[in-house]
Amino acid sequence: ADGKVARVGGSANSGMEDKLVTEQEPLSRESTEEEEEEEEGLFDLPASEVVFRSYRNSAIAIIFVLGALVVMFLAPTDRVLDIPGFIACGYIFFFFCLQNTFLEWPTVPAQILLLLACALGALAGPTGLQACGLWANLVVRCIMWA
């Protein structure tokens, strides 16, 4: 090992043994251009079809939620933003997009599509019921929240 050697200890007359202390320099390894290209190549992997499908599914879900919000706010009657329905819809769609990002579903099953449709109903349903004049009825509200 390349290092510096220092002599520590007393003189030969003092009876102490001489000790050698080596200070090691950290090993520095110069990387070659090929190794740098390999490291950069690890992060430039092309996305597979499953990843593109996942992004597409999340984008479609977001478009549907935004479309429901636009329809809700452009309704000719009084709009109703039901807080429990809004929270439920946001929760369901957030976790759908999160799990879809982690490739939980390469293809979205029918049960998940039904869940997403019910979440959109919970978001836009109160405005539709208000347009029909049914939102003022407490029984209808309880059925909607259940």
Secondary structure, DSSP 8 states (H G I E B T S, - for coil): --EEEEEES--GGGT---EEEEEE--------HHHHHHHHHHT-----HHHHHHHHHHHHHHHHHHHHHHHHHT-SS-----HHHHHHHHHHHHHHHHHHHTTS-SS--HHHHHHHHHHHHHHHHHHHHHHTT-TT-HHHHHHHH-
